[in-house]
Amino acid sequence: MAVAGPSIASGGVVPVPDPSWLRRSAESLFSVLFPSDCRLCGLHLLNISRLPVCPECLASIEPIRGKVCSICGERVLSSYAVCDDDGLRRCPACRRVDHPFERAVAFGSYDGGLRELVHLLKFHGVKPAANVLGQMLAEAIAKLDLADKVLVIPVPLYRAKRRQRGFNQAEMIARAAIKVSPARERLQLAPDMLLRTRDTHSQIGLTSHQRRENLRGAFSVVRAMEVTGREVLLVDDVYTTGTTASECARVLRRAGAAKVLVATAARTLKLASNTEGFKVSDSQGFKEETESAELLEPEHLETLKH
């Protein structure tokens, strides 16, 4: 004879399903009803997420490792790995040229999964990618020695480009970074402080001098009084040749900024990761490569950047 189990009315305990089991079931049902592939590797997505990227691809995006230039963040060869008397390590380019910004930092190398993640946001409008890139930007910002109050200024888009895209990716990433940054109480976002006054020609095939001239006069500070005497953190998605960051920093310094720092989610690295032990003489034409973006395929993305 069957025996009835305890009822709710009699005070019996009803087993509660494991929440993790419920989630796994929901994700399995989701993958059947709404099949989708990872936009980076193409494998089938099994998890519920607004970002169409699998956890494995996100986990594969790692920060820049090894010795980098203290000023611009470029990797340095062993011959330049020793710090100078002021405690800073400088690449050949930064030994020759004084930048208008004090320091530029980035989370990761602009290749592989990180490059694809940036493209998802900029060129495909996958806005949830900004949250992940913002977390990476926050990690880059943590490398900087910031003042008590810092003005955070995203690199602006030209108004026609912003209307076409519908958003400024630098501003979206900056907002996401501030939300998760341990220093968020010190970070004051000023998205309309810097204005891009005109569109610029393609940077492809231009020399370093031509790139600078192409961007000269393309930016202006809207409210100089609010910049005067302040420490400014210029933020963007990618640091490629550094021409845009330098021109923005130059305009901000001219408007009275006490100091300009630069932080990006990604950075183009001209030197391979396995350069340990190389000497400058091993890299023929190194000086020319640091000055001629047209020799480096990733640098051609400068024209797509804004």
C-alpha positions as CSV (number, residue, x, y, z in Angstrom):
1,M,0.0,0.0,0.0
2,A,1.4,3.4,-1.0
3,V,2.2,5.7,1.9
4,A,1.5,9.5,1.4
5,G,4.5,11.7,2.1
6,P,4.4,14.7,4.5
7,S,2.2,17.5,3.3
8,I,2.8,21.3,3.6
9,A,-0.3,21.4,5.8
10,S,1.1,18.9,8.2
11,G,4.3,20.8,8.6
12,G,6.4,18.5,6.4
13,V,9.5,19.8,4.7
14,V,9.4,20.2,1.0
15,P,12.8,19.8,-0.8
16,V,13.9,23.0,-2.5
17,P,15.6,22.5,-5.9
18,D,19.2,23.4,-6.1
19,P,19.5,27.0,-7.6
20,S,22.5,25.9,-9.7
21,W,20.5,23.1,-11.2
22,L,17.7,25.5,-12.1
23,R,20.2,27.9,-13.7
24,R,21.8,25.1,-15.7
25,S,18.3,24.0,-16.9
26,A,17.4,27.5,-17.9
27,E,20.6,28.0,-19.8
28,S,20.1,24.7,-21.6
29,L,16.6,25.7,-22.6
30,F,17.9,29.1,-23.7
31,S,20.5,27.6,-25.9
32,V,17.9,25.4,-27.6
33,L,15.3,28.2,-28.1
34,F,17.7,31.0,-28.9
35,P,20.8,29.3,-30.5
36,S,23.8,31.7,-30.7
37,D,27.5,31.4,-31.3
38,C,30.4,33.2,-29.7
39,R,31.3,36.2,-31.8
40,L,35.0,35.5,-31.1
41,C,35.6,31.8,-31.5
42,G,32.4,30.7,-33.2
43,L,31.5,28.0,-30.7
44,H,28.0,27.5,-29.5
45,L,27.0,29.6,-26.5
46,L,25.6,27.7,-23.5
47,N,25.3,30.6,-21.1
48,I,22.7,33.3,-20.8
49,S,24.4,36.6,-21.5
50,R,23.8,40.0,-23.2
51,L,27.4,39.7,-24.5
52,P,27.7,37.1,-27.2
53,V,31.2,36.0,-26.1
54,C,31.9,32.7,-24.4
55,P,33.6,32.7,-20.9
56,E,36.7,30.9,-22.4
57,C,37.3,33.7,-24.9
58,L,37.0,36.4,-22.2
59,A,39.3,34.4,-19.9
60,S,41.9,34.3,-22.7
61,I,42.3,38.1,-22.8
62,E,45.2,38.8,-20.5
63,P,47.0,42.0,-19.4
64,I,50.3,43.1,-20.9
65,R,53.2,41.3,-19.3
66,G,56.9,42.0,-19.3
67,K,58.8,45.2,-19.2
68,V,57.2,48.2,-20.8
69,C,58.1,51.9,-21.2
70,S,57.1,53.9,-18.2
71,I,56.0,56.8,-20.4
72,C,54.1,55.3,-23.3
73,G,53.6,51.7,-22.3
74,E,55.4,50.2,-25.3
75,R,57.4,47.0,-24.8
76,V,61.1,47.6,-24.4
77,L,64.0,45.5,-25.6
78,S,66.5,44.3,-23.1
79,S,69.0,47.1,-23.9
80,Y,66.4,49.6,-22.6
81,A,65.0,47.5,-19.7
82,V,67.2,49.3,-17.1
83,C,65.5,52.2,-15.5
84,D,67.0,55.7,-15.8
85,D,68.2,57.8,-12.8
86,D,64.7,59.0,-12.2
87,G,63.4,55.4,-11.8
88,L,61.6,55.4,-15.2
89,R,62.1,52.9,-18.0
90,R,62.1,54.6,-21.5
91,C,61.7,53.1,-25.0
92,P,63.8,54.6,-27.8
93,A,61.0,56.8,-29.0
94,C,60.4,58.3,-25.6
95,R,64.1,59.0,-25.2
96,R,64.0,61.1,-28.3
97,V,60.6,62.8,-27.9
98,D,58.9,64.5,-24.9
99,H,55.2,63.7,-24.8
100,P,52.6,66.3,-23.7
101,F,51.2,63.6,-21.4
102,E,53.1,62.3,-18.3
103,R,52.2,58.6,-18.7
104,A,50.1,56.3,-20.8
105,V,48.9,52.9,-19.6
106,A,46.8,50.1,-21.1
107,F,45.3,46.8,-20.0
108,G,46.2,44.5,-22.9
109,S,47.7,44.2,-26.3
110,Y,45.4,45.2,-29.2
111,D,45.2,41.8,-30.9
112,G,43.3,38.5,-30.6
113,G,40.3,38.5,-28.5
114,L,40.7,42.0,-27.1
115,R,40.9,43.5,-30.6
116,E,37.7,41.6,-31.5
117,L,36.0,42.7,-28.4
118,V,36.7,46.4,-29.2
119,H,35.4,45.8,-32.7
120,L,32.2,44.3,-31.4
121,L,31.5,47.5,-29.5
122,K,32.7,50.1,-32.1
123,F,31.7,48.6,-35.4
124,H,28.9,46.2,-34.5
125,G,27.2,48.1,-31.7
126,V,27.4,45.4,-29.1
127,K,27.1,47.8,-26.2
128,P,27.5,45.2,-23.3
129,A,31.1,44.8,-24.5
130,A,31.7,48.3,-22.9
131,N,31.3,46.8,-19.4
132,V,34.0,44.2,-19.9
133,L,36.3,46.8,-21.6
134,G,35.5,49.2,-18.7
135,Q,36.7,46.6,-16.2
136,M,40.0,46.3,-18.2
137,L,40.3,50.1,-18.3
138,A,39.8,50.3,-14.5
139,E,42.7,47.8,-14.1
140,A,44.9,50.1,-16.3
141,I,43.9,53.1,-14.3
142,A,44.9,51.4,-11.1
143,K,48.5,51.5,-12.3
144,L,48.5,55.3,-12.1
145,D,49.3,57.5,-9.1
146,L,46.2,59.7,-9.2
147,A,45.5,63.0,-7.4
148,D,42.6,63.4,-4.9
149,K,40.3,64.7,-7.7
150,V,40.9,63.8,-11.3
151,L,39.0,65.0,-14.4
152,V,38.2,62.1,-16.6
153,I,37.9,63.1,-20.3
154,P,37.1,60.6,-23.0
155,V,38.6,61.2,-26.5
156,P,35.7,62.7,-28.5
157,L,34.3,61.7,-31.8
158,Y,33.4,64.2,-34.5
159,R,29.7,65.0,-34.3
160,A,28.9,63.4,-37.7
161,K,30.7,60.2,-36.6
162,R,28.9,60.1,-33.3
163,R,25.5,60.5,-35.0
164,Q,26.4,57.7,-37.3
165,R,27.6,55.4,-34.6
166,G,25.0,56.5,-32.0
167,F,27.5,56.6,-29.1
168,N,31.1,57.4,-28.2
169,Q,32.9,54.2,-27.3
170,A,35.5,56.0,-25.2
171,E,32.8,57.6,-23.1
172,M,30.9,54.3,-22.6
173,I,34.1,52.5,-21.5
174,A,35.0,55.4,-19.2
175,R,31.6,55.3,-17.5
176,A,31.9,51.5,-17.0
177,A,35.4,51.8,-15.6
178,I,34.5,54.5,-13.1
179,K,31.7,52.3,-11.7
180,V,34.1,49.5,-10.8
181,S,37.2,51.5,-10.0
182,P,38.4,51.5,-6.4
183,A,39.2,55.2,-7.0
184,R,35.8,56.1,-8.3
185,E,35.2,58.7,-5.6
186,R,38.2,60.6,-7.1
187,L,37.2,60.3,-10.7
188,Q,35.0,63.1,-12.1
189,L,33.7,62.3,-15.6
190,A,33.6,65.3,-18.0
191,P,32.4,63.8,-21.4
192,D,31.8,67.2,-23.1
193,M,35.0,69.0,-22.0
194,L,36.9,68.1,-25.1
195,L,35.4,68.8,-28.5
196,R,36.5,67.4,-31.9
197,T,36.1,70.4,-34.1
198,R,36.5,68.9,-37.5
199,D,36.7,65.5,-39.2
200,T,40.2,64.3,-40.2
201,H,41.6,62.6,-43.2
202,S,42.7,59.0,-43.2
203,Q,45.9,58.3,-41.3
204,I,46.9,55.4,-43.6
205,G,50.3,55.9,-45.3
206,L,51.1,59.1,-43.4
207,T,54.5,59.7,-41.8
208,S,54.6,60.7,-38.1
209,H,54.9,64.4,-39.1
210,Q,52.0,64.1,-41.5
211,R,49.8,62.4,-38.8
212,R,50.5,65.2,-36.3
213,E,49.7,67.8,-38.9
214,N,46.5,65.9,-39.8
215,L,45.2,66.1,-36.2
216,R,46.6,69.6,-35.3
217,G,43.7,71.9,-34.6
218,A,41.1,69.1,-34.6
219,F,40.4,69.3,-30.8
220,S,39.5,72.2,-28.5
221,V,38.6,72.5,-24.8
222,V,35.1,73.7,-24.2
223,R,35.4,75.1,-20.7
224,A,39.1,75.9,-20.1
225,M,38.4,77.4,-16.6
226,E,37.3,73.9,-15.4
227,V,40.5,72.4,-16.7
228,T,43.0,75.0,-15.4
229,G,45.2,73.6,-12.6
230,R,43.5,70.1,-12.7
231,E,44.9,66.7,-13.2
232,V,43.3,65.2,-16.3
233,L,42.9,61.5,-17.2
234,L,42.4,61.1,-20.9
235,V,40.7,57.8,-21.7
236,D,40.1,55.9,-25.0
237,D,39.5,52.4,-26.2
238,V,42.8,51.9,-28.0
239,Y,46.3,53.6,-28.1
240,T,47.8,53.0,-31.5
241,T,50.4,55.4,-32.7
242,G,49.8,57.8,-29.8
243,T,49.2,60.7,-32.2
244,T,45.6,61.3,-31.0
245,A,46.5,61.0,-27.4
246,S,49.4,63.5,-27.8
247,E,47.3,66.0,-29.7
248,C,44.5,65.9,-27.1
249,A,47.0,66.2,-24.3
250,R,48.7,69.1,-26.0
251,V,45.4,71.0,-26.2
252,L,44.5,70.2,-22.6
253,R,47.9,71.4,-21.4
254,R,47.5,74.6,-23.4
255,A,44.1,75.1,-21.7
256,G,45.8,75.0,-18.3
257,A,45.7,71.3,-17.2
258,A,48.4,70.7,-14.6
259,K,49.1,67.2,-15.8
260,V,47.6,64.8,-18.3
261,L,47.6,61.0,-18.0
262,V,46.3,58.5,-20.6
263,A,44.6,55.2,-20.0
264,T,43.2,52.8,-22.6
265,A,41.7,49.3,-22.6
266,A,44.1,48.2,-25.3
267,R,47.4,49.2,-26.9
268,T,49.1,48.3,-30.2
269,L,52.5,46.8,-29.3
270,K,55.1,47.0,-32.0
271,L,57.5,44.5,-30.4
272,A,56.7,40.8,-30.1
273,S,56.3,39.3,-26.7
274,N,59.4,37.1,-27.1
275,T,61.9,40.0,-27.4
276,E,63.7,39.2,-24.2
277,G,67.4,39.1,-24.8
278,F,67.3,41.0,-28.0
279,K,69.5,44.1,-28.6
280,V,68.6,47.2,-30.5
281,S,71.1,46.2,-33.2
282,D,69.0,43.0,-33.7
283,S,66.1,45.1,-34.8
284,Q,67.2,46.7,-38.1
285,G,65.2,49.8,-38.9
286,F,63.7,50.0,-35.3
287,K,63.9,53.8,-35.3
288,E,62.0,54.0,-38.6
289,E,59.4,51.6,-37.4
290,T,58.6,53.7,-34.4
291,E,58.1,56.7,-36.7
292,S,56.3,55.1,-39.7
293,A,52.9,53.7,-38.9
294,E,52.4,52.6,-42.4
295,L,54.9,49.8,-41.9
296,L,52.8,48.3,-39.2
297,E,49.5,46.8,-40.2
298,P,47.7,47.4,-36.8
299,E,48.5,51.1,-37.2
300,H,46.2,51.3,-40.2
301,L,43.3,51.0,-37.7
302,E,44.1,54.6,-36.6
303,T,41.7,55.8,-39.3
304,L,38.9,53.5,-38.0
305,K,39.6,54.6,-34.4
306,H,37.4,57.7,-34.4
